[in-house]
Amino acid sequence: MSQAKRSTRRRTGRVGNSNVSSRLSNKDQLVGLLEWFLADAGIFSKVKFHGNTSWLPKNLVWLALCWAWSESKNLTDAFTEAVGCCQVLSKSSALSTYQGFMGALTRWTSEFIYLLCLLLQQRMEEIGGKFWRIGGWVPIAFDGSRSTAPRTKANEKAFCAPHFGNSRTAQSRRKKPSSKITSTPRCRKSDATPQISSRQASTRLTCSS
């Protein structure tokens, strides 16, 4: 084997080893993703918290995400798993009790969701780059998933369109009752009862006698 081939193999081997050593673990990739998404906690600067609040908004968001991603069937088990994930990722958890976690979500979800949606749109635009808009439009794709909820008055008020079914198109599609009255033709008694000819009657009388 020539010296040139040997040197080439040595160089390729070194590059391959450096690529393997530079690979990030799943933990490092997830931490980097979370830090990229919410690099600046300044979006919560205008939110007024209670004086006894000991957790940071960023940590509560991470805890809620880990809780939502959990595959546990029970909510409490999912919370326990989420606390463990947060302790591995950031060495801390916003809350340590399920009751406190539920109380924080009930109190702050409405305010956090609005801010996080704006931030998510910014991050999507950063990822999209020159493909963010096509012909002036933002292309959005849906996977066609369907979710259901109990048919209660509260859910209908929250999720149903307020004027659903009242548009002109919907009203025109409704089937109007027919004004025509259809009647079944009457059958005559002679049509329903089989008739016997006089010849058949005489034959029956002869046989019976």
Secondary structure, DSSP 8 states (H G I E B T S, - for coil): --HHHHHHHHHHHHHHHHHHHH---HHHHHHHHHHHHTS-GGGGTT----TT--S-HHHHHHHHHHHHH---SSHHHHHHHHHHHHHHHHS--S-SSHHHHHHHHHHHHHHHHHHHHHHHHHHHHHHHGGGS-BTTB---------------HHHHHHHS-TTTT-SHHHHHHS--------------HHHHS----HHHHHHHHHHH-
